[in-house]
Amino acid sequence: MPTYALTATVPAARAEDLSAALFDEGATGVEVRDGEVTPMPGQARPAPGEAILVAFFASADEARAAAGALALEGAVEELPDRDWGEAWKEGLSAFSVGRVFVRPSWVEASVPEGSVEVVLDPGMAFGTGTHPTTSLCLGAIGRFLEARPGASVFDVGTGAGLLAIAARKLGASRVVGSDNDPVAVAVAAENGARNGAPGIEWTGADVPAVAGPFDLVVANILANTLVELAPAIAAQVAPGGRLYLSGILLPQEDEVRAAYLAAGLARAGAEERREGEWSLLALERP
């Protein structure tokens, strides 16, 4: 049975939202090419600030209908027959970020000495560690928990649960992972159990409804959502605690930072990091 691919170039900041929307429109799979991973031979690399989405459909009509519904300008083409159940695994491998070693379940690899292992497969929830925003957060969590072992951690917008699981395995005491997507909450809970990370509180509750505050709050979500949730997220940072924000493009830094300074936090500039066009902002409550 043939497969049809819709290929469209979109703003990088909207790639994840549009990926989810394409699934809602009937896509059987969506590939995001954001330029952070070297493309396969013959594949185009997106321009800075852009991402290429490749969505797979059972028919050309479904692909065109999805493009129309989401106002995407892109090409639809029939793909040659192949085992798409295995093809999506290509290019995925184990990697380390600081003290966290992440690998897909089908990759056999030894855990580096001094690291904790998280086994995570790409699935219906975002956040498998390969995107720069996720790796920036992983590194920041590792540094924080090395300096403050046993701290409490709140992962806002947990997705597949990677950051919360890593925090737990790095020695955090209380860990909460929240997401407004019930599928993400279910997937994260499964991943936590699979990784032997007990005691994580997985919840679909809104940020203000989570009992806090926390020593460390991490939010790796879109910049406009970070601005919208600034008062609620900032309120979850305990006195002397830290907040890491990612999912932010370089030109969005000032707007996001200003929202959290207005919510009573102070800049922790020495902890900020950048990777390519993406930023990790750091703030603290005095």
C-alpha positions in Angstrom: 0.0 0.0 0.0 1.6 3.3 -1.0 2.5 6.1 1.5 2.2 9.8 0.7 4.4 12.5 2.2 3.5 16.1 2.7 6.6 18.2 3.0 6.4 21.8 4.2 8.7 24.5 5.6 7.4 26.2 8.8 8.8 28.5 11.5 10.9 26.5 13.9 9.0 27.9 16.9 5.8 26.3 15.5 7.2 23.0 14.5 6.0 21.0 17.5 2.5 22.5 17.5 2.1 21.8 13.8 3.4 18.3 14.2 0.7 17.6 16.7 -1.9 19.2 14.5 -0.8 17.0 11.6 -1.5 13.9 13.7 -4.9 15.3 14.4 -5.5 15.7 10.7 -4.7 12.0 10.1 -1.0 11.8 9.7 0.5 8.3 10.5 3.8 9.9 11.3 5.6 13.2 11.3 9.3 13.9 10.9 10.8 17.2 12.0 14.0 18.3 10.4 15.2 21.3 12.4 18.8 21.5 11.1 20.3 20.4 14.4 21.0 16.9 13.1 23.0 16.4 9.9 20.4 15.4 7.2 20.7 12.2 5.2 22.2 12.5 1.8 19.8 14.2 -0.6 17.8 15.9 2.2 17.5 19.6 2.4 18.7 21.5 5.5 16.2 24.2 6.7 17.2 27.8 6.9 17.9 29.4 10.3 14.7 29.9 12.2 12.8 27.3 10.1 12.0 23.6 10.2 11.0 21.1 7.6 8.0 18.9 8.4 7.5 15.6 6.6 4.1 14.1 7.4 3.0 10.7 6.2 -0.5 9.8 5.0 -2.3 6.9 3.5 -3.6 8.9 0.5 -2.6 12.0 -1.4 -6.1 13.4 -0.8 -5.6 13.1 3.0 -2.3 14.8 2.7 -3.7 17.7 0.6 -6.7 18.1 3.0 -4.3 18.4 6.0 -2.2 21.0 4.2 -5.4 23.0 3.5 -6.7 22.7 7.0 -3.5 24.0 8.5 -2.7 26.5 5.7 0.6 24.7 4.9 2.2 25.3 1.6 4.0 22.1 0.7 4.5 19.3 -1.9 2.7 16.0 -1.7 4.5 13.0 -3.2 4.1 9.2 -3.3 6.9 7.3 -1.5 8.3 4.0 -2.6 7.3 1.0 -0.6 9.5 0.3 2.4 9.2 -0.9 6.0 8.1 2.4 7.6 7.8 0.6 11.0 11.6 0.3 11.0 12.6 3.3 8.9 11.8 5.9 11.6 14.5 4.4 13.7 17.2 5.5 11.3 19.6 8.1 12.6 18.6 7.6 16.2 21.4 6.5 18.6 22.5 6.8 22.2 24.0 10.0 23.4 25.2 11.7 26.6 24.3 15.2 28.0 26.4 15.8 31.1 25.6 13.0 33.6 22.6 11.7 31.7 23.0 8.9 29.1 19.9 8.5 26.8 19.4 5.6 24.4 16.5 4.1 22.4 15.5 0.6 23.5 16.8 -1.0 20.4 20.3 0.4 20.8 22.7 -1.6 23.0 25.4 0.6 24.6 27.3 0.8 27.8 26.5 3.5 30.3 29.5 5.9 30.8 30.9 5.8 34.3 29.2 8.3 36.6 26.2 8.7 34.4 22.5 7.7 34.8 20.7 5.9 32.0 17.3 6.8 30.6 15.8 4.5 28.0 13.4 6.4 25.8 11.8 5.7 22.4 10.2 8.4 20.2 6.5 8.1 20.5 3.3 10.1 20.8 4.8 12.6 23.3 7.6 15.0 22.5 10.9 15.2 24.2 13.4 12.4 23.5 16.5 14.6 24.1 17.7 15.1 20.6 16.5 18.7 20.3 18.8 21.4 21.6 16.2 22.8 24.0 15.9 19.4 25.7 19.6 18.8 25.9 20.2 22.3 27.3 17.7 21.5 30.0 19.3 18.1 30.8 22.7 19.7 31.2 21.2 22.4 33.5 19.4 19.9 35.7 22.5 17.8 36.0 24.6 20.8 37.1 21.9 22.0 39.6 21.5 18.6 41.3 25.2 18.1 41.5 25.4 21.3 43.5 22.2 20.7 45.4 21.6 16.9 45.8 18.2 15.9 47.0 16.5 19.1 45.7 12.8 19.1 44.6 12.1 19.4 40.9 9.0 20.5 38.9 9.0 19.7 35.2 6.4 21.9 33.5 5.2 20.5 30.1 6.9 17.1 30.7 6.1 15.5 27.3 7.6 12.0 27.3 8.9 12.6 30.9 12.6 12.7 30.1 13.6 15.7 32.2 11.6 14.4 35.2 13.0 10.9 35.0 16.5 12.2 34.6 16.1 14.5 37.7 14.8 11.5 39.7 17.7 9.3 38.7 20.2 12.1 39.4 19.0 12.2 43.0 16.1 14.7 43.2 13.8 14.1 46.2 10.3 15.1 45.2 9.7 15.2 41.4 6.5 16.4 39.6 6.0 16.2 35.9 2.9 18.0 34.5 1.4 18.3 31.1 -2.0 19.5 29.8 -2.0 16.6 27.2 -3.4 13.4 28.9 -1.5 11.3 26.3 1.8 12.8 27.4 1.0 12.2 31.1 0.2 8.5 30.3 3.3 8.1 28.2 5.5 9.8 30.8 4.2 7.5 33.6 4.9 4.5 31.4 8.4 5.7 30.7 9.0 6.4 34.4 8.0 2.9 35.4 10.1 1.4 32.6 13.2 3.3 33.8 12.9 2.4 37.4 12.2 5.9 38.5 9.5 5.5 41.2 7.7 8.2 43.1 7.4 10.8 40.3 4.1 12.6 40.5 2.7 12.7 37.0 -0.3 15.1 36.6 -2.4 16.9 34.1 -3.2 19.6 36.6 -2.7 23.3 35.8 0.6 24.8 37.1 -1.1 26.8 40.0 -2.9 23.6 41.2 0.4 21.7 41.8 1.5 21.9 45.4 4.8 23.7 45.6 7.1 25.5 45.7 10.2 23.7 44.4 13.9 24.1 44.6 14.1 23.7 40.8 11.5 24.4 38.1 12.1 23.5 34.5 9.8 24.5 31.6 10.8 23.5 28.1 7.8 24.8 26.1 7.0 27.4 23.5 8.0 31.0 24.2 4.5 32.4 24.0 3.2 29.9 26.5 6.1 30.7 28.8 5.1 34.3 28.7 1.5 33.5 29.3 2.3 31.2 32.3 5.0 33.5 33.8 3.1 34.4 37.0 2.1 30.8 37.7 5.5 29.2 36.9 7.4 31.9 38.9 5.2 31.3 41.9 6.4 27.7 42.0 10.0 28.7 42.5 11.0 28.5 46.2 13.1 31.2 47.9 16.7 30.5 46.9 15.4 28.2 44.1 16.2 28.2 40.4 14.1 28.3 37.2 15.3 27.1 33.8 13.3 28.1 30.7 13.8 26.7 27.2 12.0 26.3 23.9 13.1 29.9 23.2 14.7 31.2 20.1 17.4 33.9 20.5 15.2 36.8 19.4 12.6 35.8 22.0 14.9 35.9 25.0 14.2 39.5 26.1 10.4 39.1 26.0 10.4 35.9 28.0 13.0 37.1 30.5 11.1 40.3 31.1 7.9 38.4 31.9 9.7 36.5 34.7 11.5 39.5 36.1 8.1 41.2 36.3 6.9 38.2 38.3 9.5 38.7 41.0 12.4 36.6 39.9 16.0 37.7 39.3 18.3 36.8 36.5 20.9 34.1 37.0 22.9 35.0 34.0 25.9 32.8 34.7 23.7 29.7 34.2 22.2 30.7 30.8 23.3 28.7 27.8 22.8 28.9 24.0 23.0 26.2 21.4 22.6 27.2 17.8 19.5 29.4 17.6 18.1 28.1 20.9 18.4 29.5 24.4 18.2 28.3 28.0 17.3 31.2 30.3 18.0 31.0 34.1 16.3 32.9 36.8 16.2 32.6 40.6 14.1 33.7 43.5 16.2 35.8 46.0 
